[in-house]
Amino acid sequence: MTETLLVSNIILWCLVVVLSIVVVALARQVGLLHERVAPAGALMPTNGPKVGELTKAMSLTSLQGEQVSVGGGSDSGLATLVLWISPTCPICKSLVPTARSLAGHEKLRLVFASDGDKPEKHQAYVKDLRIEKFSYVVSQSLGVAYAVSKLPFAALIDANGILQSKGLVNTREHLESLVESMETGIESLQNYMHLVESETERPVTEQAS
């Protein structure tokens, strides 16, 4: 009986050691894969205003009672980042601090947008997110104009009113890709990675010429 128990314990310990080695090996492979995979940019929809087009100025009233212009030329000379969020969207709440940080670092005018017919709910939402100093507009027409179908969604409009980038954003990398698109002149990060891969795959003789 004792010998059987001892043998079973040895076998179990051998299995534990083998499984530990397998887990470590898999974790290493996942880490290598994560390093090789390029960050995904914002998912850009095909409908709505196109990147590179001049946007139409829309005059809206913010939740704070101020007039806010979205689209068209900017009197401040700053690009405008519009982020559509909602009190019922859990991902939106986690992106708000990122948007605030990005806007401050890149010197962007940040406008939050949403829709709905309960102002008190949005007011509580603004207070909870601590974004009272930013413009927050509740407008269905704005969402329709930019073909916003899912949240969180963002659009970046330069100081001349040109739509530089837009898309569904779920992470900090997605938001940052909008700014990268404006600075590089490439519509999306996916297009940028496609160009990089094309350059990498070109024959050495072709690159040399």
Backbone as JSON Lines, residues from 0, in Angstrom:
{"i":0,"aa":"M","n":[0.83,-1.2,0.0],"ca":[0.0,0.0,0.0],"c":[0.87,1.25,0.0]}
{"i":1,"aa":"T","n":[1.88,1.23,0.87],"ca":[2.79,2.38,0.98],"c":[3.55,2.59,-0.33]}
{"i":2,"aa":"E","n":[4.01,1.45,-0.93],"ca":[4.75,1.55,-2.18],"c":[3.87,2.09,-3.31]}
{"i":3,"aa":"T","n":[2.63,1.69,-3.34],"ca":[1.69,2.18,-4.37],"c":[1.47,3.68,-4.23]}
{"i":4,"aa":"L","n":[1.3,4.13,-2.98],"ca":[1.1,5.56,-2.73],"c":[2.33,6.36,-3.13]}
{"i":5,"aa":"L","n":[3.51,5.82,-2.83],"ca":[4.76,6.5,-3.16],"c":[4.93,6.63,-4.68]}
{"i":6,"aa":"V","n":[4.63,5.53,-5.39],"ca":[4.75,5.54,-6.85],"c":[3.77,6.54,-7.47]}
{"i":7,"aa":"S","n":[2.54,6.55,-6.95],"ca":[1.53,7.47,-7.49],"c":[1.94,8.93,-7.26]}
{"i":8,"aa":"N","n":[2.54,9.2,-6.09],"ca":[3.01,10.57,-5.8],"c":[4.14,10.98,-6.74]}
{"i":9,"aa":"I","n":[5.03,10.05,-7.01],"ca":[6.14,10.34,-7.92],"c":[5.62,10.64,-9.32]}
{"i":10,"aa":"I","n":[4.64,9.82,-9.75],"ca":[4.05,10.04,-11.08],"c":[3.35,11.4,-11.15]}
{"i":11,"aa":"L","n":[2.63,11.73,-10.09],"ca":[1.93,13.01,-10.06],"c":[2.91,14.18,-10.12]}
{"i":12,"aa":"W","n":[4.01,14.05,-9.37],"ca":[5.01,15.13,-9.37],"c":[5.68,15.25,-10.73]}
{"i":13,"aa":"C","n":[5.89,14.15,-11.39],"ca":[6.46,14.18,-12.73],"c":[5.52,14.9,-13.71]}
{"i":14,"aa":"L","n":[4.21,14.62,-13.56],"ca":[3.24,15.29,-14.41],"c":[3.19,16.79,-14.15]}
{"i":15,"aa":"V","n":[3.29,17.16,-12.87],"ca":[3.3,18.59,-12.51],"c":[4.49,19.3,-13.12]}
{"i":16,"aa":"V","n":[5.67,18.66,-13.06],"ca":[6.88,19.25,-13.62],"c":[6.75,19.41,-15.14]}
{"i":17,"aa":"V","n":[6.23,18.36,-15.79],"ca":[6.06,18.42,-17.24],"c":[5.08,19.52,-17.64]}
{"i":18,"aa":"L","n":[3.95,19.6,-16.92],"ca":[2.96,20.62,-17.22],"c":[3.52,22.03,-16.99]}
{"i":19,"aa":"S","n":[4.34,22.19,-15.95],"ca":[4.96,23.49,-15.68],"c":[5.87,23.91,-16.82]}
{"i":20,"aa":"I","n":[6.64,22.95,-17.33],"ca":[7.53,23.24,-18.45],"c":[6.73,23.63,-19.69]}
{"i":21,"aa":"V","n":[5.62,22.93,-19.92],"ca":[4.78,23.23,-21.07],"c":[4.18,24.63,-20.96]}
{"i":22,"aa":"V","n":[3.7,24.99,-19.75],"ca":[3.11,26.3,-19.53],"c":[4.13,27.41,-19.77]}
{"i":23,"aa":"V","n":[5.35,27.23,-19.26],"ca":[6.41,28.22,-19.45],"c":[6.73,28.37,-20.93]}
{"i":24,"aa":"A","n":[6.8,27.25,-21.64],"ca":[7.1,27.29,-23.07],"c":[6.0,28.01,-23.84]}
{"i":25,"aa":"L","n":[4.74,27.72,-23.49],"ca":[3.62,28.39,-24.16],"c":[3.62,29.89,-23.86]}
{"i":26,"aa":"A","n":[3.9,30.25,-22.61],"ca":[3.94,31.66,-22.24],"c":[5.02,32.4,-23.03]}
{"i":27,"aa":"R","n":[6.15,31.76,-23.24],"ca":[7.23,32.36,-24.02],"c":[6.8,32.56,-25.47]}
{"i":28,"aa":"Q","n":[6.13,31.56,-26.04],"ca":[5.68,31.68,-27.42],"c":[4.63,32.78,-27.59]}
{"i":29,"aa":"V","n":[3.74,32.9,-26.59],"ca":[2.74,33.96,-26.63],"c":[3.41,35.32,-26.58]}
{"i":30,"aa":"G","n":[4.45,35.45,-25.73],"ca":[5.19,36.7,-25.65],"c":[5.85,37.05,-26.97]}
{"i":31,"aa":"L","n":[6.47,36.08,-27.62],"ca":[7.11,36.32,-28.91],"c":[6.09,36.71,-29.98]}
{"i":32,"aa":"L","n":[4.93,36.04,-29.94],"ca":[3.88,36.35,-30.9],"c":[3.36,37.77,-30.7]}
{"i":33,"aa":"H","n":[3.22,38.17,-29.44],"ca":[2.74,39.52,-29.12],"c":[3.71,40.57,-29.64]}
{"i":34,"aa":"E","n":[5.02,40.3,-29.58],"ca":[6.0,41.24,-30.06],"c":[5.98,41.37,-31.57]}
{"i":35,"aa":"R","n":[5.65,40.26,-32.25],"ca":[5.68,40.27,-33.72],"c":[4.43,40.86,-34.34]}
{"i":36,"aa":"V","n":[3.32,40.79,-33.62],"ca":[2.06,41.29,-34.17],"c":[2.0,42.8,-34.01]}
{"i":37,"aa":"A","n":[1.77,43.48,-35.09],"ca":[1.69,44.94,-35.05],"c":[0.4,45.38,-34.38]}
{"i":38,"aa":"P","n":[0.4,46.53,-33.69],"ca":[-0.82,47.02,-33.04],"c":[-1.88,47.34,-34.07]}
{"i":39,"aa":"A","n":[-3.11,47.0,-33.75],"ca":[-4.21,47.26,-34.68],"c":[-4.68,48.69,-34.56]}
{"i":40,"aa":"G","n":[-4.9,49.32,-35.69],"ca":[-5.4,50.68,-35.67],"c":[-6.9,50.69,-35.51]}
{"i":41,"aa":"A","n":[-7.44,51.91,-35.45],"ca":[-8.88,52.04,-35.32],"c":[-9.57,51.43,-36.53]}
{"i":42,"aa":"L","n":[-10.66,50.72,-36.29],"ca":[-11.42,50.08,-37.36],"c":[-12.24,51.14,-38.08]}
{"i":43,"aa":"M","n":[-11.85,51.45,-39.32],"ca":[-12.48,52.53,-40.05],"c":[-13.64,52.03,-40.89]}
{"i":44,"aa":"P","n":[-14.84,52.54,-40.68],"ca":[-16.0,52.11,-41.46],"c":[-15.93,52.68,-42.87]}
{"i":45,"aa":"T","n":[-16.66,52.08,-43.79],"ca":[-16.64,52.52,-45.18],"c":[-17.71,53.56,-45.49]}
{"i":46,"aa":"N","n":[-18.73,53.65,-44.63],"ca":[-19.79,54.62,-44.88],"c":[-19.5,55.92,-44.13]}
{"i":47,"aa":"G","n":[-20.32,56.94,-44.41],"ca":[-20.09,58.22,-43.77],"c":[-19.06,59.05,-44.51]}
{"i":48,"aa":"P","n":[-18.68,60.21,-43.97],"ca":[-17.69,61.08,-44.63],"c":[-16.35,60.37,-44.78]}
{"i":49,"aa":"K","n":[-15.69,60.61,-45.9],"ca":[-14.43,59.94,-46.2],"c":[-13.25,60.74,-45.65]}
{"i":50,"aa":"V","n":[-12.2,60.02,-45.29],"ca":[-10.97,60.66,-44.85],"c":[-10.43,61.5,-46.0]}
{"i":51,"aa":"G","n":[-10.05,62.73,-45.69],"ca":[-9.55,63.64,-46.71],"c":[-10.6,64.61,-47.21]}
{"i":52,"aa":"E","n":[-11.86,64.4,-46.84],"ca":[-12.93,65.29,-47.26],"c":[-13.09,66.46,-46.29]}
{"i":53,"aa":"L","n":[-13.58,67.57,-46.81],"ca":[-13.88,68.72,-45.98],"c":[-15.18,68.47,-45.23]}
{"i":54,"aa":"T","n":[-15.15,68.6,-43.92],"ca":[-16.33,68.35,-43.11],"c":[-17.22,69.59,-43.05]}
{"i":55,"aa":"K","n":[-18.47,69.36,-42.85],"ca":[-19.43,70.46,-42.74],"c":[-19.51,70.91,-41.28]}
{"i":56,"aa":"A","n":[-19.46,72.21,-41.09],"ca":[-19.53,72.75,-39.73],"c":[-20.93,72.55,-39.16]}
{"i":57,"aa":"M","n":[-20.99,72.02,-37.95],"ca":[-22.26,71.81,-37.26],"c":[-22.22,72.57,-35.94]}
{"i":58,"aa":"S","n":[-23.16,73.45,-35.75],"ca":[-23.23,74.22,-34.52],"c":[-24.17,73.51,-33.54]}
{"i":59,"aa":"L","n":[-23.63,73.13,-32.4],"ca":[-24.36,72.35,-31.41],"c":[-24.32,73.03,-30.06]}
{"i":60,"aa":"T","n":[-25.28,72.71,-29.22],"ca":[-25.3,73.22,-27.86],"c":[-24.83,72.13,-26.92]}
{"i":61,"aa":"S","n":[-23.81,72.45,-26.15],"ca":[-23.25,71.45,-25.23],"c":[-24.16,71.26,-24.03]}
{"i":62,"aa":"L","n":[-23.87,70.24,-23.28],"ca":[-24.64,69.94,-22.06],"c":[-24.49,71.08,-21.06]}
{"i":63,"aa":"Q","n":[-23.38,71.81,-21.16],"ca":[-23.12,72.94,-20.28],"c":[-23.78,74.23,-20.76]}
{"i":64,"aa":"G","n":[-24.48,74.16,-21.92],"ca":[-25.18,75.33,-22.43],"c":[-24.36,76.21,-23.34]}
{"i":65,"aa":"E","n":[-23.18,75.76,-23.75],"ca":[-22.32,76.55,-24.62],"c":[-22.48,76.1,-26.08]}
{"i":66,"aa":"Q","n":[-22.21,77.04,-27.0],"ca":[-22.24,76.7,-28.42],"c":[-20.92,76.04,-28.81]}
{"i":67,"aa":"V","n":[-21.04,74.88,-29.43],"ca":[-19.86,74.11,-29.84],"c":[-19.96,73.83,-31.33]}
{"i":68,"aa":"S","n":[-18.88,74.14,-32.05],"ca":[-18.84,73.88,-33.48],"c":[-17.99,72.64,-33.74]}
{"i":69,"aa":"V","n":[-18.56,71.69,-34.46],"ca":[-17.84,70.47,-34.84],"c":[-17.79,70.4,-36.36]}
{"i":70,"aa":"G","n":[-16.58,70.27,-36.91],"ca":[-16.42,70.26,-38.36],"c":[-16.13,71.65,-38.88]}
{"i":71,"aa":"G","n":[-15.73,71.73,-40.13],"ca":[-15.38,73.02,-40.7],"c":[-14.05,73.51,-40.13]}
{"i":72,"aa":"G","n":[-13.68,74.71,-40.49],"ca":[-12.43,75.29,-39.98],"c":[-12.51,75.62,-38.51]}
{"i":73,"aa":"S","n":[-11.34,75.6,-37.86],"ca":[-11.29,75.87,-36.42],"c":[-10.66,77.23,-36.17]}
{"i":74,"aa":"D","n":[-11.36,78.1,-35.43],"ca":[-10.83,79.42,-35.11],"c":[-9.62,79.34,-34.18]}
{"i":75,"aa":"S","n":[-9.55,78.27,-33.4],"ca":[-8.46,78.13,-32.44],"c":[-7.17,77.65,-33.1]}
{"i":76,"aa":"G","n":[-7.27,77.16,-34.34],"ca":[-6.1,76.64,-35.02],"c":[-5.7,75.26,-34.56]}
{"i":77,"aa":"L","n":[-6.58,74.6,-33.79],"ca":[-6.29,73.26,-33.27],"c":[-7.14,72.21,-33.98]}
{"i":78,"aa":"A","n":[-6.58,71.03,-34.1],"ca":[-7.37,69.91,-34.61],"c":[-8.37,69.49,-33.54]}
{"i":79,"aa":"T","n":[-9.48,68.92,-33.96],"ca":[-10.54,68.52,-33.03],"c":[-10.67,67.01,-33.0]}
{"i":80,"aa":"L","n":[-10.61,66.46,-31.79],"ca":[-10.85,65.03,-31.58],"c":[-12.24,64.87,-30.99]}
{"i":81,"aa":"V","n":[-13.12,64.22,-31.73],"ca":[-14.47,63.96,-31.24],"c":[-14.55,62.5,-30.81]}
{"i":82,"aa":"L","n":[-14.95,62.28,-29.57],"ca":[-15.07,60.92,-29.05],"c":[-16.52,60.67,-28.64]}
{"i":83,"aa":"W","n":[-17.15,59.72,-29.33],"ca":[-18.54,59.36,-29.0],"c":[-18.53,58.32,-27.88]}
{"i":84,"aa":"I","n":[-19.23,58.63,-26.81],"ca":[-19.3,57.74,-25.66],"c":[-20.76,57.66,-25.19]}
{"i":85,"aa":"S","n":[-21.0,56.79,-24.21],"ca":[-22.36,56.63,-23.71],"c":[-22.32,56.12,-22.27]}
{"i":86,"aa":"P","n":[-23.28,56.53,-21.45],"ca":[-23.35,56.03,-20.07],"c":[-23.53,54.52,-19.98]}
{"i":87,"aa":"T","n":[-24.01,53.91,-21.05],"ca":[-24.23,52.45,-21.05],"c":[-23.08,51.67,-21.68]}
{"i":88,"aa":"C","n":[-21.99,52.37,-22.01],"ca":[-20.85,51.73,-22.66],"c":[-19.69,51.61,-21.68]}
{"i":89,"aa":"P","n":[-19.38,50.39,-21.18],"ca":[-18.31,50.23,-20.19],"c":[-16.91,50.53,-20.76]}
{"i":90,"aa":"I","n":[-16.67,50.22,-22.02],"ca":[-15.36,50.49,-22.62],"c":[-15.13,51.99,-22.73]}
{"i":91,"aa":"C","n":[-16.21,52.73,-23.0],"ca":[-16.09,54.18,-23.15],"c":[-15.49,54.82,-21.91]}
{"i":92,"aa":"K","n":[-15.93,54.38,-20.76],"ca":[-15.46,54.96,-19.5],"c":[-13.96,54.78,-19.33]}
{"i":93,"aa":"S","n":[-13.45,53.63,-19.75],"ca":[-12.02,53.37,-19.6],"c":[-11.18,54.16,-20.59]}
{"i":94,"aa":"L","n":[-11.79,54.62,-21.7],"ca":[-11.06,55.36,-22.72],"c":[-11.0,56.86,-22.46]}
{"i":95,"aa":"V","n":[-11.88,57.35,-21.63],"ca":[-11.95,58.8,-21.39],"c":[-10.63,59.35,-20.85]}
{"i":96,"aa":"P","n":[-10.01,58.76,-19.83],"ca":[-8.72,59.28,-19.37],"c":[-7.65,59.27,-20.46]}
{"i":97,"aa":"T","n":[-7.68,58.25,-21.3],"ca":[-6.73,58.16,-22.41],"c":[-6.94,59.3,-23.39]}
{"i":98,"aa":"A","n":[-8.2,59.58,-23.71],"ca":[-8.51,60.68,-24.63],"c":[-8.06,62.02,-24.06]}
{"i":99,"aa":"R","n":[-8.28,62.22,-22.77],"ca":[-7.86,63.46,-22.12],"c":[-6.35,63.61,-22.17]}
{"i":100,"aa":"S","n":[-5.64,62.53,-21.88],"ca":[-4.18,62.56,-21.91],"c":[-3.66,62.82,-23.32]}
{"i":101,"aa":"L","n":[-4.25,62.15,-24.3],"ca":[-3.81,62.3,-25.68],"c":[-4.07,63.71,-26.19]}
{"i":102,"aa":"A","n":[-5.23,64.26,-25.86],"ca":[-5.57,65.61,-26.28],"c":[-4.61,66.64,-25.68]}
{"i":103,"aa":"G","n":[-4.24,66.44,-24.41],"ca":[-3.3,67.35,-23.78],"c":[-1.91,67.27,-24.37]}
{"i":104,"aa":"H","n":[-1.48,66.05,-24.65],"ca":[-0.13,65.84,-25.18],"c":[-0.01,66.31,-26.63]}
{"i":105,"aa":"E","n":[-1.05,66.07,-27.43],"ca":[-1.02,66.43,-28.85],"c":[-1.62,67.8,-29.13]}
{"i":106,"aa":"K","n":[-2.07,68.49,-28.08],"ca":[-2.69,69.81,-28.22],"c":[-3.89,69.76,-29.17]}
{"i":107,"aa":"L","n":[-4.85,68.93,-28.8],"ca":[-6.07,68.77,-29.57],"c":[-7.25,69.36,-28.81]}
{"i":108,"aa":"R","n":[-8.23,69.85,-29.54],"ca":[-9.49,70.26,-28.9],"c":[-10.34,69.01,-28.77]}
{"i":109,"aa":"L","n":[-10.69,68.66,-27.55],"ca":[-11.42,67.42,-27.28],"c":[-12.9,67.71,-27.05]}
{"i":110,"aa":"V","n":[-13.73,67.0,-27.83],"ca":[-15.18,67.13,-27.69],"c":[-15.77,65.74,-27.48]}
{"i":111,"aa":"F","n":[-16.55,65.59,-26.43],"ca":[-17.25,64.33,-26.18],"c":[-18.66,64.43,-26.76]}
{"i":112,"aa":"A","n":[-19.12,63.35,-27.35],"ca":[-20.44,63.35,-27.98],"c":[-21.22,62.11,-27.58]}
{"i":113,"aa":"S","n":[-22.53,62.25,-27.55],"ca":[-23.41,61.13,-27.21],"c":[-24.8,61.45,-27.74]}
{"i":114,"aa":"D","n":[-25.76,60.57,-27.47],"ca":[-27.14,60.88,-27.82],"c":[-28.05,60.31,-26.73]}
{"i":115,"aa":"G","n":[-29.31,60.61,-26.82],"ca":[-30.26,60.19,-25.79],"c":[-31.16,61.34,-25.4]}
{"i":116,"aa":"D","n":[-32.22,61.03,-24.66],"ca":[-33.2,62.05,-24.31],"c":[-33.3,62.29,-22.81]}
{"i":117,"aa":"K","n":[-32.26,61.92,-22.06],"ca":[-32.27,62.12,-20.61],"c":[-31.05,62.93,-20.2]}
{"i":118,"aa":"P","n":[-31.14,64.26,-20.25],"ca":[-30.0,65.13,-19.92],"c":[-29.43,64.87,-18.53]}
{"i":119,"aa":"E","n":[-30.33,64.57,-17.58],"ca":[-29.84,64.36,-16.2],"c":[-28.92,63.14,-16.12]}
{"i":120,"aa":"K","n":[-29.17,62.14,-16.96],"ca":[-28.31,60.96,-16.97],"c":[-26.93,61.3,-17.52]}
{"i":121,"aa":"H","n":[-26.9,62.13,-18.53],"ca":[-25.62,62.55,-19.11],"c":[-24.88,63.49,-18.16]}
{"i":122,"aa":"Q","n":[-25.6,64.33,-17.46],"ca":[-24.97,65.23,-16.49],"c":[-24.3,64.44,-15.37]}
{"i":123,"aa":"A","n":[-24.97,63.41,-14.9],"ca":[-24.37,62.55,-13.88],"c":[-23.16,61.81,-14.44]}
{"i":124,"aa":"Y","n":[-23.24,61.43,-15.71],"ca":[-22.14,60.73,-16.38],"c":[-20.92,61.63,-16.5]}
{"i":125,"aa":"V","n":[-21.14,62.88,-16.88],"ca":[-20.06,63.86,-17.0],"c":[-19.39,64.09,-15.65]}
{"i":126,"aa":"K","n":[-20.2,64.19,-14.62],"ca":[-19.66,64.4,-13.27],"c":[-18.86,63.19,-12.81]}
{"i":127,"aa":"D","n":[-19.37,62.0,-13.11],"ca":[-18.68,60.77,-12.71],"c":[-17.33,60.64,-13.41]}
{"i":128,"aa":"L","n":[-17.27,61.06,-14.68],"ca":[-16.03,60.96,-15.45],"c":[-15.09,62.15,-15.2]}
{"i":129,"aa":"R","n":[-15.6,63.17,-14.53],"ca":[-14.82,64.38,-14.22],"c":[-14.35,65.08,-15.5]}
{"i":130,"aa":"I","n":[-15.28,65.27,-16.42],"ca":[-14.95,65.92,-17.69],"c":[-15.79,67.19,-17.86]}
{"i":131,"aa":"E","n":[-16.08,67.85,-16.75],"ca":[-16.91,69.06,-16.8],"c":[-16.27,70.17,-17.63]}
{"i":132,"aa":"K","n":[-14.94,70.22,-17.69],"ca":[-14.28,71.32,-18.41],"c":[-14.21,71.07,-19.91]}
{"i":133,"aa":"F","n":[-14.65,69.9,-20.36],"ca":[-14.65,69.6,-21.79],"c":[-16.06,69.72,-22.34]}
{"i":134,"aa":"S","n":[-16.15,70.06,-23.61],"ca":[-17.46,70.15,-24.26],"c":[-18.06,68.76,-24.4]}
{"i":135,"aa":"Y","n":[-19.32,68.63,-24.02],"ca":[-20.05,67.37,-24.1],"c":[-21.37,67.66,-24.79]}
{"i":136,"aa":"V","n":[-21.54,67.14,-26.0],"ca":[-22.76,67.41,-26.76],"c":[-23.61,66.15,-26.86]}
{"i":137,"aa":"V","n":[-24.9,66.34,-26.73],"ca":[-25.85,65.24,-26.89],"c":[-26.6,65.52,-28.17]}
{"i":138,"aa":"S","n":[-26.23,64.82,-29.24],"ca":[-26.79,65.12,-30.55],"c":[-26.85,63.86,-31.39]}
{"i":139,"aa":"Q","n":[-28.05,63.49,-31.78],"ca":[-28.23,62.35,-32.67],"c":[-27.78,62.7,-34.08]}
{"i":140,"aa":"S","n":[-28.0,63.95,-34.49],"ca":[-27.65,64.37,-35.85],"c":[-26.14,64.31,-36.08]}
{"i":141,"aa":"L","n":[-25.34,64.58,-35.05],"ca":[-23.89,64.52,-35.2],"c":[-23.45,63.08,-35.43]}
{"i":142,"aa":"G","n":[-24.03,62.15,-34.7],"ca":[-23.69,60.74,-34.88],"c":[-24.1,60.24,-36.25]}
{"i":143,"aa":"V","n":[-25.25,60.7,-36.74],"ca":[-25.72,60.31,-38.07],"c":[-24.8,60.87,-39.14]}
{"i":144,"aa":"A","n":[-24.35,62.12,-38.96],"ca":[-23.49,62.77,-39.95],"c":[-22.18,62.02,-40.14]}
{"i":145,"aa":"Y","n":[-21.67,61.42,-39.06],"ca":[-20.39,60.71,-39.15],"c":[-20.58,59.19,-39.17]}
{"i":146,"aa":"A","n":[-21.83,58.77,-39.38],"ca":[-22.15,57.34,-39.51],"c":[-21.65,56.53,-38.32]}
{"i":147,"aa":"V","n":[-21.91,57.01,-37.13],"ca":[-21.5,56.31,-35.92],"c":[-22.53,55.22,-35.61]}
{"i":148,"aa":"S","n":[-22.1,53.97,-35.67],"ca":[-23.01,52.85,-35.42],"c":[-22.66,52.08,-34.15]}
{"i":149,"aa":"K","n":[-21.39,52.14,-33.76],"ca":[-20.94,51.44,-32.55],"c":[-20.04,52.35,-31.73]}
{"i":150,"aa":"L","n":[-20.0,52.09,-30.44],"ca":[-19.19,52.9,-29.53],"c":[-18.13,52.03,-28.85]}
{"i":151,"aa":"P","n":[-17.05,52.67,-28.43],"ca":[-16.66,54.08,-28.62],"c":[-16.15,54.33,-30.04]}
{"i":152,"aa":"F","n":[-16.46,55.52,-30.56],"ca":[-16.1,55.9,-31.92],"c":[-15.42,57.26,-31.84]}
{"i":153,"aa":"A","n":[-14.45,57.49,-32.7],"ca":[-13.73,58.76,-32.68],"c":[-13.47,59.26,-34.08]}
{"i":154,"aa":"A","n":[-13.38,60.57,-34.21],"ca":[-13.03,61.22,-35.48],"c":[-12.07,62.35,-35.18]}
{"i":155,"aa":"L","n":[-11.09,62.51,-36.06],"ca":[-10.08,63.56,-35.89],"c":[-10.17,64.5,-37.09]}
{"i":156,"aa":"I","n":[-10.47,65.77,-36.81],"ca":[-10.65,66.79,-37.84],"c":[-9.58,67.85,-37.66]}
{"i":157,"aa":"D","n":[-8.83,68.15,-38.73],"ca":[-7.76,69.13,-38.56],"c":[-8.3,70.54,-38.51]}
{"i":158,"aa":"A","n":[-7.41,71.52,-38.33],"ca":[-7.82,72.91,-38.13],"c":[-8.5,73.49,-39.36]}
{"i":159,"aa":"N","n":[-8.27,72.88,-40.54],"ca":[-8.9,73.36,-41.77],"c":[-10.24,72.69,-42.04]}
{"i":160,"aa":"G","n":[-10.65,71.8,-41.16],"ca":[-11.93,71.13,-41.31],"c":[-11.87,69.85,-42.12]}
{"i":161,"aa":"I","n":[-10.65,69.37,-42.42],"ca":[-10.49,68.15,-43.18],"c":[-10.53,66.94,-42.24]}
{"i":162,"aa":"L","n":[-11.34,65.95,-42.58],"ca":[-11.4,64.73,-41.78],"c":[-10.11,63.94,-42.0]}
{"i":163,"aa":"Q","n":[-9.31,63.81,-40.97],"ca":[-8.01,63.16,-41.08],"c":[-8.08,61.66,-40.8]}
{"i":164,"aa":"S","n":[-8.94,61.27,-39.89],"ca":[-9.07,59.86,-39.54],"c":[-10.34,59.67,-38.72]}
{"i":165,"aa":"K","n":[-10.81,58.43,-38.69],"ca":[-12.0,58.1,-37.91],"c":[-12.02,56.6,-37.7]}
{"i":166,"aa":"G","n":[-12.83,56.14,-36.77],"ca":[-12.96,54.71,-36.59],"c":[-13.44,54.31,-35.22]}
{"i":167,"aa":"L","n":[-13.74,53.03,-35.12],"ca":[-14.14,52.43,-33.86],"c":[-12.89,52.25,-33.01]}
{"i":168,"aa":"V","n":[-12.91,52.76,-31.8],"ca":[-11.72,52.72,-30.93],"c":[-12.04,51.97,-29.64]}
{"i":169,"aa":"N","n":[-11.23,50.96,-29.33],"ca":[-11.44,50.19,-28.11],"c":[-10.25,50.27,-27.16]}
{"i":170,"aa":"T","n":[-9.11,50.75,-27.64],"ca":[-7.89,50.78,-26.83],"c":[-7.16,52.1,-27.03]}
{"i":171,"aa":"R","n":[-6.14,52.31,-26.21],"ca":[-5.29,53.5,-26.36],"c":[-4.61,53.5,-27.72]}
{"i":172,"aa":"E","n":[-4.18,52.29,-28.17],"ca":[-3.51,52.19,-29.46],"c":[-4.43,52.63,-30.59]}
{"i":173,"aa":"H","n":[-5.7,52.32,-30.49],"ca":[-6.66,52.73,-31.52],"c":[-6.75,54.25,-31.58]}
{"i":174,"aa":"L","n":[-6.83,54.89,-30.42],"ca":[-6.91,56.35,-30.39],"c":[-5.63,56.97,-30.94]}
{"i":175,"aa":"E","n":[-4.49,56.44,-30.53],"ca":[-3.22,56.98,-30.99],"c":[-3.05,56.8,-32.49]}
{"i":176,"aa":"S","n":[-3.65,55.74,-33.05],"ca":[-3.52,55.5,-34.48],"c":[-4.21,56.6,-35.28]}
{"i":177,"aa":"L","n":[-5.23,57.25,-34.72],"ca":[-5.89,58.35,-35.41],"c":[-4.92,59.52,-35.58]}
{"i":178,"aa":"V","n":[-4.16,59.8,-34.53],"ca":[-3.17,60.89,-34.6],"c":[-2.04,60.52,-35.55]}
{"i":179,"aa":"E","n":[-1.62,59.24,-35.5],"ca":[-0.57,58.79,-36.41],"c":[-1.0,58.93,-37.86]}
{"i":180,"aa":"S","n":[-2.26,58.65,-38.13],"ca":[-2.78,58.77,-39.49],"c":[-2.7,60.22,-39.97]}
{"i":181,"aa":"M","n":[-3.02,61.17,-39.08],"ca":[-2.97,62.58,-39.45],"c":[-1.53,63.03,-39.68]}
{"i":182,"aa":"E","n":[-0.61,62.58,-38.82],"ca":[0.78,63.03,-38.93],"c":[1.52,62.41,-40.11]}
{"i":183,"aa":"T","n":[1.16,61.18,-40.46],"ca":[1.86,60.49,-41.55],"c":[1.16,60.68,-42.9]}
{"i":184,"aa":"G","n":[-0.1,61.13,-42.86],"ca":[-0.84,61.29,-44.1],"c":[-1.39,60.0,-44.65]}
{"i":185,"aa":"I","n":[-1.33,58.93,-43.86],"ca":[-1.86,57.63,-44.26],"c":[-3.2,57.42,-43.57]}
{"i":186,"aa":"E","n":[-4.19,56.94,-44.31],"ca":[-5.55,56.86,-43.8],"c":[-5.68,56.11,-42.5]}
{"i":187,"aa":"S","n":[-5.01,54.97,-42.39],"ca":[-5.15,54.15,-41.19],"c":[-3.85,53.43,-40.9]}
{"i":188,"aa":"L","n":[-3.73,52.94,-39.67],"ca":[-2.53,52.21,-39.29],"c":[-2.42,50.91,-40.07]}
{"i":189,"aa":"Q","n":[-3.56,50.33,-40.42],"ca":[-3.53,49.11,-41.22],"c":[-2.87,49.37,-42.58]}
{"i":190,"aa":"N","n":[-3.21,50.51,-43.2],"ca":[-2.6,50.86,-44.48],"c":[-1.11,51.11,-44.32]}
{"i":191,"aa":"Y","n":[-0.74,51.72,-43.19],"ca":[0.68,51.97,-42.93],"c":[1.45,50.66,-42.83]}
{"i":192,"aa":"M","n":[0.89,49.7,-42.09],"ca":[1.57,48.42,-41.94],"c":[1.63,47.69,-43.27]}
{"i":193,"aa":"H","n":[0.6,47.86,-44.1],"ca":[0.62,47.22,-45.43],"c":[1.75,47.79,-46.27]}
{"i":194,"aa":"L","n":[1.98,49.11,-46.18],"ca":[3.07,49.74,-46.94],"c":[4.43,49.26,-46.44]}
{"i":195,"aa":"V","n":[4.55,49.13,-45.1],"ca":[5.81,48.66,-44.53],"c":[6.1,47.24,-45.0]}
{"i":196,"aa":"E","n":[5.07,46.38,-44.97],"ca":[5.26,45.0,-45.39],"c":[5.62,44.92,-46.88]}
{"i":197,"aa":"S","n":[5.01,45.8,-47.69],"ca":[5.31,45.82,-49.11],"c":[6.76,46.21,-49.37]}
{"i":198,"aa":"E","n":[7.24,47.21,-48.61],"ca":[8.62,47.63,-48.76],"c":[9.58,46.53,-48.33]}
{"i":199,"aa":"T","n":[9.2,45.8,-47.27],"ca":[10.05,44.73,-46.76],"c":[10.14,43.57,-47.75]}
{"i":200,"aa":"E","n":[9.03,43.31,-48.44],"ca":[8.97,42.17,-49.36],"c":[9.58,42.47,-50.72]}
{"i":201,"aa":"R","n":[9.87,43.74,-51.02],"ca":[10.46,44.08,-52.32],"c":[11.85,43.48,-52.44]}
{"i":202,"aa":"P","n":[12.23,42.98,-53.63],"ca":[13.56,42.42,-53.82],"c":[14.65,43.44,-53.53]}
{"i":203,"aa":"V","n":[15.79,42.97,-53.05],"ca":[16.89,43.86,-52.68],"c":[17.35,44.66,-53.88]}
{"i":204,"aa":"T","n":[17.42,44.04,-55.08],"ca":[17.89,44.74,-56.29],"c":[16.95,45.87,-56.66]}
{"i":205,"aa":"E","n":[15.64,45.66,-56.45],"ca":[14.66,46.69,-56.76],"c":[14.79,47.86,-55.82]}
{"i":206,"aa":"Q","n":[15.04,47.56,-54.51],"ca":[15.2,48.62,-53.52],"c":[16.46,49.42,-53.8]}
{"i":207,"aa":"A","n":[17.53,48.73,-54.26],"ca":[18.8,49.4,-54.52],"c":[18.7,50.36,-55.69]}
{"i":208,"aa":"S","n":[17.88,49.98,-56.71],"ca":[17.73,50.84,-57.87],"c":[16.91,52.09,-57.55]}
